[in-house]
Amino acid sequence: VSVEAGLAYTSWIAYRPMGKNTQIMGDMVLLDNEIPKVIPYLKENGILITAVHNHLLREQPRLIYMHIAGNGDALELSKIMKGAYALTATPLTETSNKNENKGMDWAPVKKILGENGKEGGNLLKYGFPRKGAITMNGNTMPSTFGIATAIGFQAINKNEAVITGDFVMKAEEVNAVITELAKNNIEVAALHNHMLFEKPRLFYMHFWAKGNPEELAKGFKAALDQTSSVQ
């Protein structure tokens, strides 16, 4: 499957005001040979690295995801992060979607997961924030800082799609989610942290599957029901 960037490998940064300063959090999508360039630069410039790991399996070329956090002047943080991306092959301008539209009817998926999914081209994406407050260093974290279970669908043809994304879970939810994913032939790709110092402690589980989109949605929903998420 030729995976579209919007499904699985878009870098992102979220900003929010914190008094006179700004807090950032995000995720850099890197090639193996970019990591040794980026890590020293980020550390020299005061950016925290909170996780380094995979999100997918068997992808070509191999991708590594580096989660970052920082606090300071918004403009200076932006300059630092722009410098980090300059060390990579990540384009900083939007590229037009040239992928052939597969003509997928997402209605059966929306019936299961809701009408609030975001459609674009061959993609349908959802986010399900966790219930209850997640704090870090005494501050409540917004769901836009990567604290929402996410799923993306990419149409392969009119009857088939691939899915990927990640569950945001407390420790006691992890194996209940794995059980439901296994029952529904959805592959677990990774289990790890994305942040440091958050309360309660969160684990992230990335997944992948290919098949009928309605059946994939049912399997995902069965696993989502094992978590404390807003649906």
Beta strands, then each sheet from edge to edge (+ up, - down):
strand 1: 12-18
strand 2: 21-31
strand 3: 48-53
strand 4: 63-72
strand 5: 118-120
strand 6: 123-129
strand 7: 135-136
strand 8: 139-140
strand 9: 148-155
strand 10: 161-169
strand 11: 187-192
strand 12: 198-199
strand 13: 203-211
sheet 1: 1+ 2- 4+ 3-
sheet 2: 5+ 6- 9+ 10- 13+ 11-
sheet 3: 8+ 7- 12+
end
